[in-house]
Amino acid sequence: MPPMLLSRRQTLALLASAVVAPRRAGGQVGPPAPAAKTKPALPVATTAPIAAAPSVVAVRGPCDALLAAAIRSPYGWGWAEGEPGIDLTKVRPRGGPPVVDAELTAVAGLVLHLAGEAADEPKYLAAAVEAARAVLAVQARSGQVRARGVMGAFGGKEDPAELPDRRPARRGLALLLTVLDAQADQPDPRLKGPAQRVAHWLAGQQTHIGGWPTLYPPGASKGRGVRLVRLDDPDARDSTLALLLAGEVLADRGLRPYVDRAADHLVTIRLTAGRPPTKALWPAACKLDGDSNTGQLDLPPAVDLLGTRYAAEALLAGLLVTFEAGRYDAPLREARDALSGLPRTAGGGWHRRYDLQLRPSVPRPDTRPAEGVFTPPPPPPAALPNPRPAELLARLARASEVGGKRLAEEMSARVPLRRRLALAASGLAPDALLLDDPAAGRLPTLVADGEPLGPSAAIVAEVWRALESPTVR
C-alpha cells in the first residue's frame, strides 16, 4: 500500500492534538479512558510542615525576638528587663555580668519549649534547655531558686526575707520538669539532680501539718506581718501541684508524703457552715494551726469561692495523679454537694462569699472619702481571678461520676495531665485543671497589677497569645 501523504495543515493539527491530549497510563497519548467507579476517598491528613500555618509563622517572630534578647553565658541563657541581649562568651561588659530575672527566665523558657514543639523548631527547644540551666545557675546552696542573680554564682545565700518567695522555685521547677519530661529516655544529668534539690527545698517550706505559710499583708516589713495560710491565692495550690509533678517526672517517692500532708491539711481546715453545720467548703485564709482567721477584716471567717476553688483543685489534682479514692473522693464529693446547693444570684451565678449560714455575704459599701483638694483618690481595686464555680462544679461532678483514672484519661486526651500541672504551677495557664483548653486562661503574671509589661515580658506574652491559636496546638 503506497504511503499516505499529509498536507501541512493536517500535520499541524495532528501535532497540536498530541500536545493537548492528556496522557494515559503507560505514556500513551489520546482521549482519557473512562474513570472507574470507586468509593470516595477519606480525607487524608496533610504531610505539609506545621510551619506552613500562619499562626505558627506568627510564633516564630516573637520567639526569635526572645532569643535576641537573651543574656547568653556558659551557664545558660537568662532574661531580665532593662538588659539587652548579649553573648557573655564573646563580650565582657563593663561593671560585671548582668543580673537575670529567674521568674522571667523560667516563663520565657517554658513558652520557647511549647513553641519549639508546636513549630517543630529545634533551636527553640534548645533555648528552653539553656533557660533551664540559667534558672539553676542562680540556685542557692539550700536549693532555693533566687529571684535574681548572676548566672554562675553557684551556691549563694538565699534571698533575704522573713518568708522565702516560693514563686521563682515553682516557675523554675515547672520549666525543668517540662524539659525533663520531654527527655524521658535520656534526661539531662545537668538538670535532673538540681531539679530534685529545688523540689525538696519547696517541700521544706511546708509547715509540719501541711500548710503553706504566707505573710500578710504581702510585702510587709520584717516583724510587721502576720503569718497565715492563704487559700484565696494560688500559692498553696501551685506549690502542691509542683510537688505532684516533680514526684511523677523525677520518680521521687520522697515527695509524696508532702503532697499527702497538704491534702490532709486542706480537708482539716474546711469551714464549718450551713444547717446542719458541715465541713465542705473553704475560707479565704486560716491561721497556721488551722483555726479560723478572725484578725483581718478583709479575710473574714466565711466561705470564699476563690479559696474553695484553689483548695478543691489541689485535691482534684491529687486524685488525678495518685488515684487514691480513699483520700480524695469524700471531700471532693462533699464540696460538689455543698457548692451546688449555694444560693445563686438573679442571673444564676454565684456570690463570692457566703456567711456561716451559707447566706450570700454582700460586700460593704466603700465609705472612704471622695477625692478632694487634700485627699488623694482611693486606689483602684485589684483585679481578682475568676473563681469559676461552674467549671469547678462540672469537674467535681465528673470526678464523682467516673473516678479519677477515667477523668485523667479524658483530660489527657486533649492536653496531657503533666502539661496541665506544669502550666498551672508556672502561672501560664491558671485554669489548666478546669478548662478543656488551658490556653484560654489569662496571661502570665509577670508584673504587679496595673504595671505595664517590660519589653521581654511583652514578647513572652506575644508568644503565649500566638500559642493560644488552635492552628498552633
C-alpha positions in Angstrom: 0.0 0.0 0.0 1.5 3.3 -1.0 2.2 5.7 1.9 -0.4 8.3 2.6 0.8 11.9 2.2 -0.5 14.6 4.7 -0.9 18.2 3.9 0.8 20.8 6.0 -2.5 21.8 7.7 -3.2 18.1 8.6 0.3 17.7 10.1 0.0 20.7 12.3 -3.4 19.6 13.6 -2.1 16.2 14.4 0.8 17.7 16.4 -1.5 20.0 18.3 -3.7 17.2 19.3 -0.7 15.3 20.7 0.3 18.2 22.9 -3.2 18.9 24.3 -4.4 15.4 24.8 -3.9 14.0 28.3 -1.6 11.1 28.9 -2.9 7.8 30.0 -1.1 5.1 31.9 2.0 3.9 30.1 2.6 7.2 28.5 0.1 6.7 25.7 -1.5 9.8 24.1 -5.1 10.1 23.3 -8.5 10.7 24.8 -8.8 9.9 28.6 -10.0 6.4 29.5 -13.4 6.2 31.3 -12.9 6.6 35.1 -13.6 3.5 37.1 -16.4 3.8 39.7 -14.7 3.9 43.2 -15.8 4.9 46.6 -15.0 8.5 47.6 -11.6 8.7 49.4 -11.5 9.6 53.0 -9.8 12.8 53.9 -6.0 12.3 54.4 -4.0 14.3 56.9 -1.7 16.6 55.2 2.1 16.0 55.5 2.9 19.7 55.0 5.2 21.0 57.7 3.3 22.8 60.6 5.4 25.9 59.9 3.1 26.5 56.9 0.3 27.5 59.3 0.0 31.3 59.5 -0.2 31.2 63.3 3.0 29.1 63.6 4.7 31.7 61.4 3.4 34.3 64.0 5.1 32.3 66.8 8.5 32.4 65.1 8.7 36.2 65.0 8.4 36.8 68.8 10.4 33.7 69.6 13.3 34.9 67.5 13.0 38.3 69.2 13.1 36.5 72.6 16.3 34.7 71.6 17.8 38.0 70.5 17.0 39.5 74.0 18.7 36.6 75.8 21.8 37.0 78.1 23.9 34.1 76.9 26.5 32.7 79.1 28.4 29.4 79.5 25.9 28.6 82.3 22.7 29.1 80.3 20.6 31.8 78.8 18.7 34.2 81.0 16.5 37.3 80.6 16.0 40.5 82.6 14.1 43.7 81.9 16.3 46.5 81.0 19.2 44.3 80.0 19.8 44.0 76.2 20.7 40.7 74.7 24.4 39.9 75.0 26.7 36.9 74.4 28.9 36.8 77.5 31.1 34.1 75.9 32.3 36.8 73.4 31.8 40.1 75.2 32.7 41.2 78.7 30.5 44.1 79.8 31.7 46.9 82.0 30.6 46.6 85.6 30.4 42.8 85.5 27.9 40.3 84.1 24.2 41.4 84.2 21.8 40.1 86.7 19.0 37.8 85.4 15.4 37.5 86.5 14.7 33.9 87.4 10.9 34.1 87.0 11.1 35.8 83.6 13.7 33.3 82.5 11.6 30.3 83.6 8.5 31.5 81.8 10.4 32.5 78.7 12.0 29.1 78.6 8.6 27.4 79.0 7.0 29.3 76.1 10.0 28.6 74.0 9.7 24.9 74.7 6.0 25.0 73.8 6.7 26.9 70.6 9.5 24.5 69.7 7.1 21.6 70.0 4.4 23.4 68.0 6.6 24.7 65.2 8.9 21.6 65.2 11.9 24.0 65.7 14.9 22.5 67.4 16.5 25.9 68.2 13.6 26.9 70.4 13.7 23.6 72.3 17.5 24.0 72.7 16.9 27.6 74.0 14.4 26.1 76.6 17.2 23.8 77.9 19.5 26.8 78.2 16.8 28.7 80.1 16.5 25.8 82.5 20.3 25.8 83.0 20.1 29.6 83.7 17.4 29.0 86.4 19.8 26.5 88.1 22.7 28.9 87.7 21.1 31.3 90.3 20.2 28.5 92.7 21.2 28.9 96.3 23.1 26.2 98.3 19.8 25.3 100.0 18.1 24.6 96.7 16.1 27.8 96.5 15.8 29.5 93.1 16.7 33.1 93.9 14.5 35.8 92.3 17.5 37.5 90.7 21.2 36.6 90.4 24.3 36.4 88.3 24.5 33.2 86.3 27.4 31.1 87.5 27.4 32.4 91.1 26.5 28.9 92.3 25.9 28.1 96.0 25.0 31.6 97.1 22.9 32.5 100.1 19.1 32.5 100.0 17.2 35.8 99.2 16.8 37.7 102.5 13.2 37.6 103.5 11.1 36.8 106.5 9.4 34.1 104.4 11.0 33.0 101.2 9.2 33.7 97.9 8.2 30.3 96.5 7.2 31.6 93.1 10.6 31.6 91.4 11.1 28.0 92.6 7.7 26.9 91.3 8.2 28.5 87.9 11.7 27.3 87.6 10.6 23.8 88.6 7.7 23.9 86.0 10.3 24.6 83.3 12.8 22.0 84.5 10.1 19.3 84.8 8.7 20.1 81.3 12.1 19.8 79.7 13.0 16.6 81.6 9.6 15.1 80.8 10.3 15.6 77.1 13.7 13.9 77.7 12.1 10.8 79.3 14.5 8.3 77.7 17.7 10.3 78.3 17.2 13.0 81.0 19.8 15.7 81.1 22.1 15.0 84.1 22.8 18.7 84.4 19.1 19.3 85.1 17.7 16.3 87.0 19.8 16.4 90.2 19.4 20.2 90.7 15.7 19.9 89.9 15.3 17.5 92.8 17.1 19.9 95.1 14.6 22.6 94.0 11.6 20.3 94.7 12.9 19.3 98.1 13.6 23.0 99.0 10.0 23.7 98.1 8.7 20.8 100.1 10.7 22.1 103.1 8.7 25.4 103.0 5.6 23.5 104.2 4.6 23.5 107.8 4.7 20.3 109.8 0.9 19.9 109.4 0.9 20.6 105.6 0.1 24.3 105.3 1.9 26.8 103.0 2.5 29.9 105.1 2.4 33.4 103.6 3.0 36.9 105.1 0.0 39.2 105.4 -0.1 41.9 104.2 2.2 40.9 101.2 5.5 42.8 101.3 5.2 43.7 105.0 8.5 44.8 106.6 10.2 42.4 109.0 8.3 41.8 112.1 5.2 43.7 110.9 3.4 41.0 109.1 1.1 38.1 110.2 1.8 34.5 109.0 -1.3 32.9 107.6 -2.3 30.2 105.2 -3.9 32.0 102.3 -6.3 29.9 100.2 -7.6 32.7 98.0 -4.2 32.9 96.4 -2.9 30.2 94.1 0.3 29.8 96.1 -0.8 26.8 98.1 -2.4 25.1 95.1 0.5 25.7 92.8 3.1 24.5 95.4 1.2 21.3 95.8 0.9 20.8 92.0 4.6 21.4 91.6 5.4 18.7 94.1 2.9 16.3 92.5 4.5 16.9 89.1 8.1 16.6 90.5 7.2 13.3 92.2 6.0 11.9 88.8 8.7 13.2 86.5 11.6 12.6 88.8 10.2 9.3 90.1 10.9 10.7 93.6 8.8 8.9 96.2 10.2 11.1 98.9 7.9 13.9 97.7 4.7 12.0 98.1 4.4 12.4 101.9 4.4 16.2 101.4 1.6 16.0 98.9 -0.4 13.7 101.2 0.2 16.1 104.2 -1.0 19.1 102.1 -4.2 17.2 101.1 -5.0 16.1 104.6 -4.4 19.7 105.9 -6.9 21.0 103.3 -9.5 18.6 104.4 -8.9 19.6 108.0 -9.2 23.3 107.6 -12.6 23.3 105.8 -15.0 25.7 107.4 -18.0 24.5 109.4 -21.0 26.2 107.9 -24.6 25.7 106.9 -27.6 24.0 108.5 -26.9 21.4 109.8 -23.3 22.5 110.2 -21.0 20.6 108.0 -17.4 20.9 106.8 -17.3 21.0 103.0 -16.0 24.4 101.7 -13.1 26.6 102.4 -12.4 30.2 103.7 -10.1 32.7 102.2 -7.4 32.1 104.9 -6.8 30.4 108.2 -4.2 30.5 110.9 -1.1 28.3 110.7 -2.7 25.8 113.2 -5.8 25.6 111.0 -8.1 27.7 113.2 -10.3 30.3 111.6 -8.8 33.7 110.9 -10.5 36.5 112.7 -7.8 39.2 112.8 -8.1 40.6 109.3 -11.4 42.2 108.2 -10.8 41.6 104.5 -10.2 37.8 105.2 -13.3 37.0 107.2 -14.2 33.5 108.5 -16.7 32.9 105.7 -17.0 30.6 102.8 -14.9 32.0 100.0 -15.4 30.6 96.5 -11.8 31.6 95.3 -10.3 29.8 98.3 -12.7 26.9 97.7 -11.6 26.7 94.1 -7.9 26.5 94.8 -8.3 24.1 97.6 -10.5 21.8 95.6 -8.2 22.0 92.6 -5.3 20.8 94.8 -7.4 17.8 95.9 -8.6 17.1 92.4 -5.0 17.1 91.1 -4.1 14.6 93.8 -6.9 12.3 92.7 -6.0 12.6 89.0 -2.3 11.7 89.7 -2.5 9.2 92.5 -6.0 7.6 92.0 -6.3 7.4 95.8 -10.0 7.3 96.2 -9.9 6.8 99.9 -8.1 10.1 100.5 -9.8 12.3 97.9 -13.3 11.0 96.9 -15.2 12.0 100.0 -14.0 15.7 100.4 -14.4 16.3 96.6 -18.0 14.8 96.7 -18.8 16.9 99.8 -17.5 20.0 98.1 -19.6 19.2 95.0 -22.8 18.8 97.0 -22.2 22.0 99.1 -21.3 24.1 96.0 -24.4 23.0 94.1 -26.7 24.0 97.0 -25.4 27.5 97.5 -27.9 30.4 96.8 -27.4 32.0 93.4 -27.7 35.5 92.0 -30.7 36.5 90.0 -28.7 35.7 86.8 -27.9 32.1 88.0 -24.3 32.9 89.1 -22.6 32.5 92.5 -21.7 35.1 95.0 -18.0 35.5 96.0 -18.6 34.8 99.7 -21.2 33.2 102.0 -21.5 33.5 105.8 -21.6 30.7 108.2 -25.3 30.1 107.5 -24.3 29.9 103.8 -26.2 33.1 103.0 -24.7 35.4 100.5 -22.2 37.8 102.0 -22.8 41.2 100.4 -19.6 43.4 100.5 -19.9 46.6 102.5 -20.1 49.9 100.6 -16.9 51.9 100.2 -17.1 54.6 102.9 -13.7 56.2 102.0 -13.9 60.0 101.3 -14.0 61.1 97.7 -11.1 62.7 96.1 -10.6 66.3 97.2 -8.0 69.0 97.3 -6.2 67.4 100.3 -7.5 63.8 99.8 -5.8 61.5 97.2 -8.1 59.3 95.2 -8.6 55.8 96.7 -6.6 53.1 94.9 -8.4 51.1 92.3 -9.5 47.6 93.5 -7.2 44.9 92.3 -8.5 42.5 89.7 -9.4 39.2 91.2 -9.1 35.8 89.4 -12.3 34.2 88.4 -13.4 31.6 90.9 -15.0 29.6 88.1 -17.6 27.8 90.3 -19.5 26.4 87.3 -16.4 24.8 85.8 -15.2 23.6 89.2 -18.6 22.0 89.9 -18.6 20.3 86.5 -15.1 18.8 87.2 -16.1 17.6 90.6 -19.3 16.1 89.3 -17.4 14.2 86.6 -14.8 13.0 89.1 -17.6 11.6 91.3 -19.3 10.0 88.3 -16.3 8.2 86.5 -13.5 8.3 89.1 -10.0 9.8 89.0 -8.4 7.5 86.5 -11.1 7.9 83.8 -11.2 11.6 84.3 -7.4 11.8 84.0 -7.7 9.9 80.7 -10.4 12.2 79.4 -8.4 15.4 80.3 -5.2 14.0 78.9 -6.9 13.2 75.5 -6.7 16.9 74.7 -3.8 18.1 76.8 -1.5 15.7 78.8 -2.1 15.9 82.5 1.6 16.6 83.3 1.4 19.5 80.9 -1.7 20.8 82.6 0.1 20.6 86.0 3.2 22.5 84.7 1.1 25.2 83.0 -0.9 25.8 86.2 2.1 25.7 88.6 4.0 28.1 86.4 1.2 30.7 86.2 1.0 30.5 82.4 -2.5 28.8 82.5 -4.0 29.2 85.9 -7.2 27.5 84.7 -5.5 24.4 83.2 -7.3 22.0 85.5 -10.7 23.4 85.0 -10.8 24.3 81.3 -10.6 21.8 78.4 -8.4 24.3 76.6 -5.7 25.5 79.1 -4.6 28.3 76.7 -7.9 30.1 77.3 -6.5 31.3 80.7 -5.1 34.8 81.3 -1.6 35.9 80.5 1.2 35.1 83.0 1.5 37.4 86.0 5.0 38.8 85.4 4.4 42.2 87.0 2.2 43.6 89.7 -1.4 44.5 88.8 -1.6 47.8 87.0 2.1 47.9 86.0 3.0 47.7 82.3 4.8 44.8 80.9 8.5 45.2 80.2 9.9 44.6 76.7 10.9 40.9 77.4 7.7 40.1 79.3 5.7 41.7 76.4 7.5 39.3 74.0 6.7 36.3 76.3 3.0 37.4 76.3 3.1 37.7 72.5 4.4 34.2 72.1 1.7 32.9 74.5 -1.0 34.7 72.6 0.2 33.1 69.4 0.3 29.7 71.1 -3.3 30.2 72.0 -4.3 29.8 68.4 -5.9 26.4 67.5 -3.7 26.2 64.4 -0.6 26.0 66.6 -1.8 23.5 69.1 
